[in-house]
């Protein structure tokens, strides 16, 4: 079996309603999986992180049990992803038996081989981040990540022998300088490694909303439980063939605040199990409001459903990938979304489609004429574009990938302006007009396919207007040969693809 491109998102805490930050990582993973599928198999996993004190507290505050709370909230996440046209292959919930049994098996395995041992834990704990902190790391005696109060915990706990893996981690980091990206996060983690690593507690006894420790003695720490979703979902220890087809993951996407768990603890746990570290962990930046991370806790979260209604989910997907280099923080503003929507999508892309199809309807009754694929300059110029776009996307440079696609958008618009089809028509230069109209339609076909991973729904509408009958998500290498659109195809003009949004109304 060809090894699939395996991409994961963090699994989301369901302590409240989802916001646009949650949609962000999942949309990016979707774009990666859809792009990888244009040349081979891919597998995309997302899901929800349902145990731990944070979720238990949220349930208690709502006067319900944690399980009922989770069952009620999970559909909101699934609705969020559906609204944003995300097509995952699997959605894992950490309360599912298929996950719980793996976590218990891992615990037992590591206890047997000595990587997990019983010790005493005393220290500071932040419930919001479900994280233990050394006193020296606290800021004004509060959590250095979220600024909340921390609580003192003292209990007999099971520990994971992380300190044993420090040397191997150091060596791995040195030999694989690209395995954690961006570089800023790699450097930060390297600095932590150089400071030294302490064993960490992986059990809790002061509350019971978690996976029971085999043989009793409390529940398993939520982070230890959560990380294992990436392998429980693909059949670790239950389906070795399936597991081998996916693991190690090609890309694990995370927000930068959870890099420590994914790039220090996670590889060590995998090694303790005799498995490989993921190929790449990419820690992206935050969507910020007034310089602060958007989130429920700061009360600055933006409702992703309202946003999708207002701008269109595909315009938002485009915005999230195009606006900032992936990895950096970027500040959220409705004016910027409207600007991208109106300018790149409405004026450049939408108008290209509209102008081209209207001319085809006017001059050729809406039927694609024969072109001259061999002589086409645009055709020759874009021959290497699919490969270039795919490489840029799979190396997570979404911005450059979209800029590359826009070269085709610009080239086609320029051809209309330069060749003036209305003049060709008036002067009855039919062969030239046919060649131009063909190239425009073929160009639109290419754009629909190349942009499909980023805007699955709007490009499907482009496809429909174009009258294309082949599959829009077909293998690019086979389908993207200039001349692939059959002459005789009948187009139809639909509503504007990206109707203008007034800046004032969008809160500029
Ligand atoms: N449950 C843990 C992850 C466990 S993974 C084994 C968790 N959950 S979370 O819901 O708090 O956050 C999950 C992810 O949501 C972040 O890592 C990040 O990818 C995304 N984001 C949450 N807020 C965000 C922004 N304001 N901006 C960008 N991404 C954001 O941590």
Boltz pocket constraint, residues with backbone or C-beta under 6 A from the ligand:
constraints:
  - pocket:
      binder: B
      contacts: [[A, 9], [A, 10], [A, 11], [A, 12], [A, 13], [A, 14], [A, 21], [A, 22], [A, 24], [A, 25], [A, 49], [A, 223], [A, 226], [A, 227], [A, 228], [A, 253], [A, 254], [A, 255], [A, 256], [A, 257], [A, 258], [A, 285], [A, 286], [A, 287], [A, 288], [A, 293], [A, 294], [A, 295]]
      max_distance: 6.0
